[in-house]
Amino acid sequence: MDASGGRRGLDEFRERLNLWFDKTDALRMREKDSQRVLLDTEAFYERLDDEERNLADQVFCEWVAMDGTGRQFVALWLISFHRMISALPALRAAARRFEVASGPSAPYDWAKVNRIIGQLAEAHPNQF
């Protein structure tokens, strides 16, 4: 697949995943069961083939940059759960942002991201 085909595939998958997440998140919010979106997203991810999982991993890395959102929360959980080493650059960038952020949740967000980086280091010691 050429570079433009790969980009188009990622763009289409991103749109599909974002639409699915919006619908699922809205449903769980209406049901007053917002944490269930984690399990829904995990089930969605488990149904993907290898190529789609690679695309999903890229989208989850993008979600890591969406500070303070449900998407970021879900992405961090999935990255941690699946020990996604491909997320390391996104996690490091988030850690740098949180390190200098002044918001009340910044220290907690920084600690959370660094905890996940530590989990990845344990799971993939040859990658560090």
LINFEN-V754276 format. One record per residue. N is the residue number from 0. RES is the residue in one letter. PSI is psi in radians with two decimals (999 if undefined). Layout:
n = {N | N}
res = {RES | RES}
psi = {PSI | PSI}
This chain:
n = {0 | 1 | 2 | 3 | 4 | 5 | 6 | 7 | 8 | 9 | 10 | 11 | 12 | 13 | 14 | 15 | 16 | 17 | 18 | 19 | 20 | 21 | 22 | 23 | 24 | 25 | 26 | 27 | 28 | 29 | 30 | 31 | 32 | 33 | 34 | 35 | 36 | 37 | 38 | 39 | 40 | 41 | 42 | 43 | 44 | 45 | 46 | 47 | 48 | 49 | 50 | 51 | 52 | 53 | 54 | 55 | 56 | 57 | 58 | 59 | 60 | 61 | 62 | 63 | 64 | 65 | 66 | 67 | 68 | 69 | 70 | 71 | 72 | 73 | 74 | 75 | 76 | 77 | 78 | 79 | 80 | 81 | 82 | 83 | 84 | 85 | 86 | 87 | 88 | 89 | 90 | 91 | 92 | 93 | 94 | 95 | 96 | 97 | 98 | 99 | 100 | 101 | 102 | 103 | 104 | 105 | 106 | 107 | 108 | 109 | 110 | 111 | 112 | 113 | 114 | 115 | 116 | 117 | 118 | 119 | 120 | 121 | 122 | 123 | 124 | 125 | 126 | 127}
res = {M | D | A | S | G | G | R | R | G | L | D | E | F | R | E | R | L | N | L | W | F | D | K | T | D | A | L | R | M | R | E | K | D | S | Q | R | V | L | L | D | T | E | A | F | Y | E | R | L | D | D | E | E | R | N | L | A | D | Q | V | F | C | E | W | V | A | M | D | G | T | G | R | Q | F | V | A | L | W | L | I | S | F | H | R | M | I | S | A | L | P | A | L | R | A | A | A | R | R | F | E | V | A | S | G | P | S | A | P | Y | D | W | A | K | V | N | R | I | I | G | Q | L | A | E | A | H | P | N | Q | F}
psi = {2.33 | 2.98 | -0.68 | -0.62 | -0.69 | -0.72 | -0.75 | -0.71 | -0.74 | -0.77 | -0.76 | -0.72 | -0.73 | -0.80 | -0.77 | -0.82 | -0.73 | -0.73 | -0.79 | -0.80 | -0.77 | -0.80 | -0.80 | -0.76 | -0.75 | -0.72 | -0.82 | -0.58 | -0.75 | -0.62 | -0.03 | 0.73 | 0.96 | -0.49 | -0.38 | -0.37 | -0.47 | -0.85 | -0.64 | -0.76 | -0.67 | -0.79 | -0.71 | -0.84 | -0.72 | -0.49 | -0.17 | 2.60 | 3.09 | -0.74 | -0.76 | -0.62 | -0.68 | -0.74 | -0.74 | -0.74 | -0.71 | -0.72 | -0.71 | -0.63 | -0.65 | -0.68 | -0.49 | -0.53 | -0.10 | 1.28 | 2.34 | 0.31 | 2.84 | -0.61 | -0.77 | -0.77 | -0.84 | -0.77 | -0.79 | -0.69 | -0.81 | -0.70 | -0.76 | -0.84 | -0.74 | 0.00 | 0.91 | 1.70 | -0.47 | -0.28 | -0.07 | -0.83 | -0.70 | -0.68 | -0.73 | -0.69 | -0.72 | -0.72 | -0.72 | -0.72 | -0.82 | -0.51 | -0.57 | -0.04 | 2.66 | -0.01 | 2.79 | -0.47 | -0.10 | -0.82 | -0.64 | -0.72 | -0.73 | -0.80 | -0.72 | -0.83 | -0.73 | -0.55 | -0.74 | -0.71 | -0.72 | -0.69 | -0.73 | -0.68 | -0.69 | -0.75 | -0.49 | 1.11 | -0.45 | -0.15 | -0.08 | 999}
